[in-house]
Amino acid sequence: MYPPVQISLGRLSYDRTHSLLAPFIPGGTFVLLLLIRNPYLVSHARAQLGFGRYSVAVTLIFAAYVCGFVFQNLSTGIYVLASIPITSYLRSKGRIMRQNESRASGTAWRAIVAKLLGDDLAPAPLAAIEVWTDWYNILQDYLRERPIIPNDTWNGLIALEATGLVIIVTEFAFPTHRHWGLLGIGVLSVLMGIIVPHFILWSYLKNDIILYWQFSARLLREIHPLAKRADPTDPT
């Protein structure tokens, strides 16, 4: 027995709205380039299928969304395949870790961490530096307020890569109308859609998420939240 299917959109957030509308970027580009290369396509379709003006507009919008969805999924697949050699290359260069051993050795920072973690989790004062470094990285992620790559950034990069893929496909599909400058833009868009997320992830692994002093101050607030100052004019 299958559970009942329930569809409830509710109030659409910015990220969800952006995700739903993102396919229109590569799909709209594909339909636009197709119409530029075939200026009589619409009139021919209207004559053959008997479409009216509004039917043609709805069909073009629907085609743009479906094509954009297809190109986005193709771009995601290309990104995953490209990630394999890129990740392999980065691993061949050795373990990428933040250079924070000196920060994890700070006496004040260790005292704050020991108080925050308690006796069950806090490392021993003379524990190996690797243990304190691991906790340094874990607690940096604990205080991180946003994902490494926000959803709107992911959607924008995938849309950029998909748009570049659209340009490449249309340029090779119509060799008599090929424009090398536009083809170069398409290739560059695909490369940026693949390289930029890896650069962001590499930067995340290499650099501190939160600066040392701000990091310590945030951990201190986790232990001792600042009390609201008494205001004689406050009726409460």
N, C-alpha and C positions, 0 to 999 in steps of 0.2 A: 504494500500500500504506500503510495507516494504522498508526501505532505502537500497541503494546499499551496498553490502558487499565489503569492500576494505581491502586487506591484504598488508601491507607494513612493512617489517622488518627493512629496512634502515640499518644504522650502529648499530651493536649490542654493547651495553655497557657491561662492565664487569659483572654487576649484572644480566643483562638479559642472557648473555652467561652462567654464573654460574647456573642460574635458569633452563635453557634449558638442560644443561648437567648433572644436579644433579641426575635425575632418573637413570643414568647409574651406580651410586654407589651401591644402594641397588639392582637394577636389575641385574647388573653384578655379584654381590655376590650370588644372587639366582641362576643364570644360572651356575656359577662356582660350587657351592655346589651340584646342581642337577647333573652336569656331573661327579663330584667326586663320588657321591653315585650311579650313573648309568653309568659306564664307556662305556657301549655298546649302549648307547642311540643314539649317532650320527650315528654309523654304522648301527644300526637297522632302523633309519629314512631314511638313504640314500638308504638302500635296499628296504624298503617298498614304499617310495615316489619317488625314482629315482632322488634324489637331487645330484647335482654336488658339488664340493668343495666350489666354490664361493657362490652357493645357500645356503649351510649350514651356511657359515660365515654370510651372510646377514640375514638369518633367526634367528641366535643366537643373533645378534646385535639388530634386531627388537624386539625379545622376551625379551631381557634384558631391553630395554627402556620401553616397555609396562608394564612388571612386576614391574619395578621400579616406574613407574607412579602410578600403582595400590597400591603398598605398601606405597608410599608417602601419598596418599590420606587416606589410612587406618591409618597411623601414625598421620595425622592431626586430624582425628576423635577421636583417642585415646587421643591425647593431649587435645582436647576440653573437652572431658568427664572427664579427670583427673583434668582439671582446676577448675571444679565445686567444689569438696570437698576441694581442696587446697585454693581456694579463700574464701570459707566459713570458713575455719579454720583461715585464716589470719584476716578476719573480726571479728571473735569471740574474737580475742586478742585485739580489739580496733582499733581506727583509726590510720593508719600509716601515720605520717607526719614528715617532716624534723624538727629537733630541731633548728629552726632559728629565734625564737622570739627575742632573744638578737640582732641578726644581723639586723633584720627589724626595730629595735629601733634606729639604728645608725643615728645621726643627719646629717652627711655628705651624707649618702646613701639616706635618705629621701629628702634632698634638690635636689639631682641629679634626683631622680624619679619625684619629683614635676615639675621640669623644663622639663623633657622629656615628661610627660603625659599632661602637660598643665592644664589650669583651669577647663576644662570640665571633666577630668578623675582623676586628682590628689586627693587623700584623704585629708581631713582636717588635719592640723598639730596635732590636739588632737583626731583624729579618733581612734577607738579601735584597739588594736594591731593585732586582727584577720584580719582587713582590710589590714594593711600593710604587714602582713604575706602572705596573698593571692596574693598581688601584687609582693611580693618577689618571690613566686613560678611561677607566670605567666611570669615575666620578665626573670627568669632563663630559662624557655622554649623558650621565645622569642629569646634569644641569643644562644640557643643550635643549633649547626651547623649540627649535624647528628641525625638520628632517635635513639630512645632508644635502639632498637635492629636492626642493619643494615640488609638489605636484604640478603647479603651473609652469615651473621651469622645465620639468620633464616633458610636459605636453608641448611647450613651445619648441624644445629641441627636436622632439619627434616630428612635429609639424614642419620644422625647418628641413630636416632630413628628407621627409616625405615629399616636400615641395621640390627639393633638388632632384629627387628620383623622378618626379613627374616631368621636370624639364628634360632630363636625360632621355627618358622614354619617348617623349614627343619629338625630340630632336632627331633621334634615330628612326622613329616611325615615319618621318617625312623628310627623307634625305635631300629632296629638291629644294626644301625651304630651310636647310640647316643654317643656324647662326652660331658660329664658334664662340663668340663672346657670351651668348646666353648659355651655351653648353658648359663653358667654364664656370659660370655662376652656379649652375646645377651641381657640378662636381664639387665645388667649394662648399656649397650648402650641405651636401651629404657628408663631407669630411668634417665639417664643423659639428654637425649633429652627432657624429661618432666620437670625435676627439674631446669636445668640451666636457661631457659628463665624466670621462676618464680623468681629465685634468682636475676637475672638481674633487673627485674621489681621491686622487693622488695628493692633492693639496690638503685634504682632510686628514689623510694618514700621516702626512709629513709635518704639519704645523699644529700648534695648539689651537683648540676651538675657542677657549676663553683665556685671556691673559692671566698671568700668574696671580697678581694682586687681586684682580676682580674675582678670580676663581676662589681664592681663599676667603674673600669677603662673602661670597654667596654661600659657601659651605658654613661659614660662621652664622649667617642668618638662618640656615636650616636648624642650627642647634639653639640659638638664642634669638628668636624673632624680636624685632625692635618694637617696644611697646609704644602705643600712641601717646604723644605728648599731651599732658593735661592742659586744656585751654579754658581759662576762667570764663570766657564768653560762650563756651559750648554748653547748651542747656542740658546735655546728657551727662 
